[in-house]
Amino acid sequence: LESILIAPRGKDPAVFVTLCHGFGAPGRDLVSLAEELVPLLAEGEAKPAFLFPCGPMDLEETHGMPDARAWWPINMARLAQLAAVDNLDELRNEIPPGIDHARTKLEDCVVDCLSDKQWNSATLVMGGFSQGAMLSVDVALRSTRLSPAGLIAWSGALICESTWTQAYRKEPRSMQIFQSHGRQDMILPLSTGRALNSFLRNLSLPVDYAEFQGPHTIGIESIEGAVRLLSGLLSESR
């Protein structure tokens, strides 16, 4: 995958953060978050490295959306209809076509970067927004190649419920999780975020969860929660 890497100079990072954009966003969509997150970390604290991969799907030909990427195809008309009546329960056990391919491509990207930079001892954090959040959860629960110690899920939704449950029961994992969702989200209604939160808690995973007054976006509470997670992992890595 095409990707953008932002890393501290002259020192190997103790924490390596991969952040995945949402459906229809350009691959560089979340890059500015590195400049927002790093200054909020404690002064003198080691700084993480950030990888921003670009989804494998180009939506210009299929959706007429220039400079737009995706991780797998989404029927936006169907999603809008379900969201309008807040009836997305039927999505919770759906395995999106293309998610396995997206997971493999993302794994390849992360593994190749860590190997190329010789950062294999770095603590791994997976995260993302919307579709990128769902892919990050999928990697965190199903990957046989990556073992994230942290997970950031901004405005995601519960999908693949049975598959994720089976994967976790087969190989339980330990990780710190931050999740956030806007109460005025009209694309993935708040109920989808709450369903994901309940699912993760039912796996007995620790979840720092925040709701905020806002739409389908990354609110200040989302940034603050990510900083809490990163600060904790940076402290543990000392």
matplotlib code that plots the C-alpha trace (Angstrom):
import matplotlib.pyplot as plt

x = [0.0, 1.0, 1.6, 3.0, 5.4, 6.1, 8.8, 11.0, 14.5, 17.6, 15.8, 13.8, 10.2, 9.0, 5.4, 4.4, 0.9, -1.0, -4.0, -6.4, -8.7, -12.4, -14.4, -14.0, -11.2, -7.8, -5.0, -3.4, -6.6, -5.5, -1.8, -2.4, -3.4, 0.3, 0.8, -2.3, -1.4, 2.3, 2.3, -0.3, 2.0, 3.9, 7.0, 10.1, 8.1, 9.4, 7.5, 5.7, 6.0, 2.9, 2.1, -0.8, -1.6, -3.8, -6.7, -6.3, -9.6, -9.6, -13.1, -12.7, -13.8, -16.4, -18.0, -16.8, -14.9, -11.4, -8.7, -10.9, -9.9, -11.5, -10.7, -13.6, -16.7, -19.7, -23.3, -23.8, -27.4, -28.2, -26.2, -28.0, -31.4, -30.5, -29.0, -32.0, -34.1, -31.2, -31.6, -28.1, -28.4, -28.3, -24.8, -23.4, -22.8, -22.0, -18.6, -17.9, -16.6, -13.0, -12.3, -9.9, -8.0, -7.8, -6.6, -3.8, -2.7, -2.6, -0.7, 1.8, 2.2, 2.8, 5.1, 7.2, 7.6, 8.7, 11.1, 12.6, 13.1, 14.2, 11.5, 10.2, 10.6, 8.2, 4.8, 2.1, -1.1, -3.8, -6.4, -8.6, -11.7, -15.1, -14.3, -10.6, -11.7, -13.6, -10.6, -8.4, -10.6, -10.6, -6.8, -6.6, -8.9, -8.1, -4.5, -2.0, 0.9, 0.3, -0.3, -1.4, -1.1, -3.4, -6.5, -8.1, -11.6, -13.0, -16.6, -16.6, -19.4, -19.9, -19.5, -18.2, -19.6, -19.6, -16.2, -14.6, -16.0, -14.7, -11.3, -11.0, -12.1, -9.6, -6.8, -7.6, -5.6, -4.7, -4.8, -5.8, -8.7, -9.9, -13.2, -15.3, -18.5, -20.5, -24.1, -25.2, -23.6, -26.0, -23.7, -23.0, -25.6, -24.5, -26.2, -23.6, -20.8, -22.5, -23.0, -19.2, -18.5, -20.7, -19.1, -15.6, -16.6, -18.2, -14.9, -13.6, -11.3, -10.7, -12.3, -11.9, -15.1, -16.2, -19.3, -19.2, -21.7, -20.9, -21.5, -19.4, -16.0, -13.1, -13.9, -11.6, -12.6, -11.4, -8.0, -7.8, -8.6, -6.0, -3.4, -4.4, -3.9, -0.5, 0.8, 0.0, 1.8, 4.7, 5.0, 5.0, 7.7, 10.2]
y = [0.0, 3.6, 5.1, 8.1, 7.6, 10.2, 9.3, 10.9, 11.8, 10.0, 7.5, 4.3, 4.8, 2.8, 2.9, 2.4, 3.7, 2.8, 5.0, 4.0, 6.6, 6.2, 5.3, 8.0, 9.9, 10.5, 8.4, 11.4, 12.2, 11.5, 12.7, 16.0, 14.0, 13.3, 17.1, 17.2, 14.1, 14.5, 18.0, 16.6, 13.9, 14.6, 16.7, 14.6, 11.5, 9.4, 10.2, 7.5, 6.9, 7.1, 5.2, 6.4, 3.8, 4.4, 2.1, -0.3, 0.8, 3.9, 5.3, 7.6, 5.1, 3.2, 6.2, 9.3, 10.4, 11.8, 11.3, 9.0, 5.7, 2.8, -0.4, -2.4, -1.5, -0.1, 0.2, 3.8, 3.9, 0.9, 2.3, 5.6, 3.9, 1.8, 4.8, 7.0, 4.6, 3.7, 0.0, -1.2, -4.4, -6.5, -5.2, -6.5, -10.0, -9.0, -9.9, -7.1, -8.4, -7.4, -7.1, -10.1, -8.6, -5.3, -6.9, -8.8, -5.7, -3.7, -6.4, -6.5, -2.7, -2.7, -5.7, -4.4, -1.0, -2.4, -4.8, -2.1, 0.2, -2.6, -1.5, -4.9, -4.3, -1.3, -1.6, -1.7, 0.3, -0.1, 2.5, 4.4, 6.3, 4.9, 2.1, 2.4, 1.8, -1.4, -2.7, -1.9, -4.0, -6.8, -6.8, -6.6, -9.6, -11.7, -11.1, -13.9, -11.6, -8.6, -8.4, -4.8, -3.7, -0.8, -0.2, 3.2, 3.1, 6.4, 6.3, 2.7, 0.1, -3.6, -5.9, -9.5, -10.3, -14.1, -14.1, -11.8, -13.7, -17.0, -15.5, -14.1, -17.3, -19.3, -16.9, -14.4, -11.2, -8.5, -4.8, -1.4, 0.2, 3.7, 4.1, 7.3, 8.1, 11.2, 11.5, 13.3, 10.8, 10.4, 8.0, 5.4, 6.2, 6.2, 2.8, 1.2, 2.6, 1.4, -2.0, -2.2, -1.0, -3.7, -6.3, -5.5, -5.3, -8.7, -10.1, -8.7, -6.2, -2.9, -0.1, 3.7, 4.9, 8.5, 9.9, 13.5, 16.1, 16.0, 14.2, 11.6, 13.0, 12.9, 15.2, 16.7, 13.9, 11.4, 13.1, 13.3, 9.6, 8.6, 10.6, 8.8, 5.4, 6.4, 8.0, 4.8, 2.6, 4.9, 4.8, 1.0, 0.9, 2.8]
z = [0.0, -0.5, 2.9, 4.7, 7.6, 10.3, 12.8, 15.4, 14.2, 15.5, 17.8, 17.3, 18.4, 21.4, 20.0, 16.4, 15.5, 12.3, 11.5, 8.8, 7.0, 6.4, 3.2, 0.5, 2.1, 0.5, 1.8, 3.6, 5.4, 8.9, 8.5, 10.3, 13.4, 14.2, 14.7, 17.0, 19.1, 19.7, 21.4, 23.8, 25.1, 28.3, 27.8, 27.7, 26.8, 23.9, 20.7, 18.7, 15.0, 12.8, 9.6, 7.5, 4.8, 1.8, 1.1, -1.8, -3.6, -5.9, -5.9, -8.9, -11.5, -9.4, -7.6, -9.5, -6.4, -7.4, -4.8, -2.8, -1.4, 0.5, 2.2, 0.7, -1.3, 0.6, -0.7, 0.4, -0.6, 1.5, 4.4, 4.2, 4.2, 7.3, 9.1, 8.4, 10.6, 12.9, 11.9, 11.3, 13.4, 10.2, 9.6, 12.9, 11.6, 8.0, 6.7, 4.1, 0.7, 0.5, 4.2, 4.2, 1.2, 3.0, 6.2, 4.3, 2.5, 5.7, 7.5, 4.6, 4.8, 8.6, 8.6, 5.7, 7.4, 10.7, 9.0, 6.8, 9.7, 12.1, 14.6, 15.4, 19.1, 19.0, 20.7, 18.0, 18.0, 15.3, 14.8, 12.4, 11.7, 10.5, 8.0, 9.1, 12.7, 11.7, 9.8, 12.8, 15.0, 12.5, 12.5, 16.3, 16.7, 13.7, 12.5, 12.8, 12.0, 14.2, 17.9, 18.8, 22.4, 21.6, 19.5, 18.6, 17.1, 16.1, 15.0, 14.0, 14.0, 15.0, 12.0, 11.7, 15.1, 14.9, 13.1, 15.6, 18.5, 17.2, 16.5, 20.0, 21.7, 19.7, 20.5, 23.3, 23.1, 25.6, 24.5, 25.6, 23.7, 23.2, 21.4, 20.6, 18.8, 18.1, 19.4, 16.2, 13.8, 10.8, 8.9, 11.5, 14.3, 17.9, 18.4, 16.1, 18.3, 21.4, 19.9, 19.2, 22.7, 24.3, 22.1, 23.1, 26.8, 26.5, 25.5, 28.8, 27.0, 28.8, 26.8, 27.5, 25.8, 25.1, 23.4, 22.2, 20.9, 17.2, 13.9, 12.0, 12.9, 15.2, 18.2, 20.8, 23.1, 20.5, 20.4, 24.2, 24.5, 21.9, 23.9, 27.1, 25.4, 23.8, 27.0, 28.9, 26.4, 26.2, 30.0, 29.9, 27.3, 29.3]

ax = plt.figure().add_subplot(projection="3d")
ax.plot(x, y, z, "-o")
ax.set_aspect("equal")
plt.show()
